[in-house]
Amino acid sequence: MVTFNALRIKEIVEDGGLSIDEKVEQLREIETETRALQRAASESPMNAADGWDDDLVSVRKALDRYGADNVRKGAASL
């Protein structure tokens, strides 16, 4: 299953009009959204096969591609 976020990630990575900083900023937004959805899914009866884990892996790989550091995880992070 291809999710909307997976398509957004692909679009950002392939956009030649964006600088690396702009790509990292947009990818960070997706990462934040995906972590929030993943957290909500873990705290409710939402579908576990929703694709958010895959989205998080995809966005992390894209961020790694641009040399972006991992976001520090706090107590509220997964």
CORRA-V288455 format. One record per pair of residues at least 12 apart in sequence whose ideal C-beta (glycine too) atoms are under 10 Angstrom apart, sorted by the first residue. I is the first residue (numbers start at 1). GAP is how many residues later the second one is. D is the distance in whole Angstrom. If there is no record, write none. Layout:
[[I	GAP	D] [I	GAP	D]]
This chain:
[[1	48	8] [1	49	9] [1	50	6] [1	53	8] [2	49	8] [2	52	9] [3	31	9] [3	47	8] [3	48	4] [3	49	8] [3	51	7] [3	52	6] [3	55	9] [4	26	10] [4	47	9] [4	51	9] [5	25	6] [5	26	9] [5	28	7] [5	29	6] [5	32	9] [5	46	8] [5	47	8] [5	49	9] [5	50	4] [5	51	9] [5	53	8] [5	54	7] [6	24	10] [6	45	7] [6	48	7] [6	49	6] [6	52	6] [6	53	9] [8	18	8] [8	19	9] [8	21	9] [8	22	6] [8	25	10] [8	47	9] [8	50	10] [8	51	9] [9	14	10] [9	17	9] [9	18	7] [9	21	6] [9	22	10] [9	25	10] [9	46	7] [9	49	5] [9	50	6] [9	52	9] [9	53	5] [9	54	10] [10	48	8] [10	52	9] [11	15	9] [12	12	9] [12	13	10] [12	14	5] [12	15	6] [12	17	10] [12	18	8] [12	47	9] [12	50	7] [13	13	10] [13	14	8] [13	45	10] [13	46	10] [13	48	10] [13	49	5] [13	52	7] [13	53	9] [20	45	10] [20	46	5] [20	47	8] [20	48	9] [21	45	9] [21	47	10] [23	39	8] [23	40	9] [23	42	9] [23	43	6] [23	45	9] [24	38	9] [24	39	6] [24	41	10] [24	42	5] [24	43	9] [24	44	5] [24	45	10] [25	43	10] [26	33	10] [26	36	10] [27	31	10] [27	32	6] [27	33	9] [27	34	10] [27	35	5] [27	36	5] [27	38	9] [27	39	8] [27	41	7] [28	31	8] [28	35	7] [28	40	7] [28	43	7] [29	30	9] [30	25	7] [30	26	9] [30	28	9] [30	29	5] [30	32	9] [30	33	9] [31	24	9] [31	25	7] [31	27	10] [31	28	5] [31	29	7] [31	31	9] [31	32	7] [31	37	9] [31	39	10] [31	40	7] [32	27	10] [32	39	8] [33	19	9] [33	22	9] [33	26	9] [34	17	9] [34	18	6] [34	19	9] [34	20	10] [34	21	5] [34	22	5] [34	23	10] [34	24	9] [34	25	6] [34	26	9] [35	17	9] [35	20	10] [35	21	7] [35	24	9] [35	36	8] [35	38	9] [35	41	10] [35	42	7] [35	43	7] [36	16	9] [36	42	10] [37	13	8] [37	14	10] [37	15	5] [37	18	8] [37	19	9] [38	12	9] [38	14	5] [38	15	7] [38	17	8] [38	18	6] [38	39	10] [38	40	6] [39	13	9] [39	37	8] [39	38	8] [39	39	6] [40	12	9] [41	12	9] [41	37	10] [42	36	7] [53	25	10] [56	22	9]]
